[in-house]
């Protein structure tokens, strides 16, 4: 499992984690697309935005391995702002390739890309 040095480990002043410390011996936690409903708490929306900002600052438009990025936080963006690269995607693989979908991300998180 690749560890992204310099990637924020969590949203400042919160308990919303962005990374994990070590690989799970039983295998990576499965990535699943989670629905974001309009009535989500403000703190949850802020965590999504903070995570997207960290992804953008660290990776930009380039594909990246899942590595030590938190599965729960990735799952909130998967299938929308973060997409799978390639045909052989294993949702339980630390080496799965992902990429930011710029069109969707700019619509969902305009402050990340304009400010």
N, C-alpha and C positions, 0 to 999 in steps of 0.2 A: 504494500500500500504506500503510495507516494504521499508525503506530508508536505503541505504547502507552507513553507516558512514565510512569515510576514503576512499571511492571510489572517484577518481578525478572527479570534477564537469565539467571540460572542458580540452581541450588540451592546455597546457601552451602557452601563448603569442598568442592566437587565439580566435575566436568566435565560435569554434566548441564545442558544449555542449555534455556532456556525460550523465548527469543526469537532472532530472526535480526537481523543488522545492516542488511542491504539486500536489496531485491527481486532475485530471480534474473532475469537478462535473458531467459532462455529460457522463463520462466513459473514459476509457483509449483510447488513439489514436491507431488505428488499425495498427498492424505490417503487412507489405507486403514485399515480396521479391523484391528487387530492383536490376536491372542489373548494373554491373560495367563494363563499356566499357574501352578499352585500352587508349582512348584519354582523360581520366579524368585528372583534374588538379593535379599537384604535392601536393598542399595543401590538397586536398580531400583524396588522397592516404595516406598522412602522418596522417590525422585524423583517417582513418580506422586502420592504424597500431597502433596509440596511444591508440585507444579504445580497440583493441585486446590485447595490452600489459596490459592495466588496468584490463580487464576481466580475463586474465591469472593470473596476480598477486593477484587478489582478490578471484577468485573462483577456479582456477586450473582446474582439470578435473571433478569436482563435478557439479551435476545439480544445477541450481539456479533459483529463481523466477525472473520474469521480474522487479518487484518492480518499483523503481524510475529511472530506466535506460531509456535514451532517445529513443523514438520509431524510430525517423528518423535515428539515428546512428545505432541502432540494425538492422533496415531494410536493410542496406547495407551489412550486414553479414549473415542475415537470409537465411536458406536453403543451405548454403555453410559451412562457418566456425562456425556458430552457428546454432544448430538444435533443433527442438522441442523434448521434452521428453514426451512420452506417446501418447495415441490415442485421448484424449479429449482436443485438443488444441483450445483455444479461443483466436484469435488474438487481442481481445479488453479486455483482462483480465490482471490486474496487477499481478495476482498470477500464470500466465502461467509459466510452467517449461521449461527451456532452458538448453543447455549444449554445451560446445565447442567441435567441431568435430576435434580432434587432427590431424588426417591425413591431412585433407584439410587446417587447420590453419597453419600447419608447412610448407606446400607447398606455401601458399599465403603470409605468413608473417614469413619467415625464421629468420629474425633478432630478432623477439620477443622471439624465443625459443633458439637461439644460442648465443645471446649477451646480 
